[in-house]
């Protein structure tokens, strides 16, 4: 696959109201992070994918962000993260 899933914005709620939060893949550490208001924590990939496909109540992905393989390759060859 020439692209890799890098970030997911989740909507939890109905069409009339709800809450958004984000999962970001840390290419350096190879882990997913959940960013929800003032809370940041590592999250298991299984939970990320389950929430993205709508596996927990009213939660499902509203936006998916991908990066090109060539960017992934550049990031993997760095000794320190980009941030």
Order of alpha helices (4+ residues) and beta strands (2+ residues): beta-beta-beta-beta-alpha-beta-alpha
